[in-house]
């Protein structure tokens, strides 16, 4: 597997080794020791899967510390634009975002550590997204930021008239008004 660094410290793209032949392909989606050897020490305890159609934008979601979650995201079917926003106070990249296209075709994974908001938009007819989390879901700690926040200025690669947003996500606060309690380096 290959680890690809990004412009934001701690955000990593993982390119697994894929073994292909006329029957199809095989890859190890996750082996704890290999990820630990690569510096990813999250202990994943929950797996989630979501299915969405073209134009769906999910996010931007996170949980306050101590319930925050690191995530390892991959797409099993279709294609998404996956986005992470740095919410770590005193981080040199605080308030910046990074996006990457994840697809069943490219088989890339996106590692998002605690202290980031996460979301994605569906660029294909449908998408099946799988992500591992290192903490359990906590409704009380759940928070979010508006996907269309002007300060973040994220290009979701979806025309505004085709965007499908949940009622819950449509009322999330702007970046400057969102509650978060993450500190860089701690």
N, C-alpha and C positions, 0 to 999 in steps of 0.2 A: 504494500500500500504506500501511497505517496501523500505526504502532508504538504499542503500549499498554504503559505501564510498570506494574510490580507493586510490592507493598510491600517486596520484597527487591531491593536495587540489583543491576543487571546482568541479572536475569531479565526477559525481554521476551516479549510476545505480539504476533505479527504477523498483521494482518488483510489478506490480499492483495486486490487489486482483481479482482473477478470479472465477466466479461462473459457474460451469459446471453441466450439467445434460444430459440425453440421447439426447436432442435436439441439444446440442452444448455448447456454452459458452457465457458469457456476462462479459465485463469489462468496467470500466470507463477509457478511454484513456487519458483524461485530465479534471481535475476540478481545476480551478484557486485557490480556497481557500485551497484545500488540498495541492497543491504544495507550496503555500505561507507558510502554516503552517509548511511545511518541510524545509523551508529556500530557496526555489526556487522562487525568486521574479521577474523573467523575465516576461515582458508583451508581450506575443506572438501575432504577428500581421500578419504573413504570413505563410501559410502552403504549403509545396512542396511535390511532389511525383515523384519518379523516378522508372523506370522499366529497369532492366538490365538482361543480361544472364551470365552464368558461365564464370568466368575468367575476367570479367570487373573489373578494378580498377579505381575508381573515386577519384581524389584528388591528393594532399592535398590542400584544398581550405580554404580561409578566406577573410575577407574584412578589410581594414585598419580602425582604429578609425578615426572619430566618426561614421563610418558606420558599425562597427563590429557587428557580430550576435551571440547571444546565440542560441543553437539548442537543441531541444528535439527530439531524433531520435528513431524510432521504425520500425520494419519490419512487413509488413502485409501478405507477402507471401514469402516463401523461407528462406534463411539464408545468412547472411553477417558477415564479420569481420569488425567491426567499429573501427576506429582509431582516436585518438585526440593527437595533439602535442602541448606542452606548449610553447607559444611564448612570455610570459610575462617577460620582462626584470626584473632582480633582483629576480625572483621567484626561490625558492630552487630547483624546478624541471624544470627549463628552459632547453629546448631542449630535454626533455624526452617525451616519448610517452606512451600511454596506449591503449590497445585494448580489445575488448569484442565481443563475438559472440552474435548477435541479430538474433532471428528467429521468425517466426510465431508460432512455437511450444513453445518456452520459454517465449514469450510475454514480454521480458525485454525492457526497454527504457534506453537510454543513454542521460544524460544531459551534454552538453558541453557549458560552459560559454564563454563569449567574451574573446578574447586573446588566442584562440587556433586555430590551423589548423585542418581541418577535412577531412577524406576520408573513403572509405570502399571498400572492395573486395567482389565479389559475389561468395559464396561457393556452392550454389545450382544451379540446372539447370536454374532457373530464380529467380529474387527477385523483390519485390515491396517494396520500402522503403518510409516511410513518415517521414517528419520532420517539426517541427514548428520552426519559427525564430522570434526573437524579434526586428528585423530591416528589412527594405526593401532591396532588391537586388540593388547594386550599381555597375554598370560596371566599373566606374572610380576607385572605391576603391578595386575592385577585385584583389586578389593576390594568389599566390600558391607556393608550394615547390614540387620538384620532388619526386614522390612516391618511387623511388629507391635510394634516397640519402644515401650514404655510412655512413655518420655520424649517421643518424637516425637508419639505419639498421633494418627496419621494416620487419617482416616476414608476408607477406600478405596471406600466406597459399595457394598460387597459383603458380604452376610451371612457371618459366620464359617464357617457350615456349608457354604457354597457356594464358598468360596475354594479355588482350585487353585494350589498352590505347588510349584515344582520341588524335588527333593531337595537340590540345590545351594543354593537360596535359603532353604530351611527350616533350615539350620544356620549362617546368617550371624550375626555377633556383634551385641550391643546397641550402640546409639549410643556409649555411654561406653567401650566396649571396642574399638571399631573403629579401625584404623590409618588415619590420613590425614595429609597433609603439605602442606596448602594454607595460604597466608598471604594475608590480605586486602590488597589494594593493591599486590601484587607481581606 
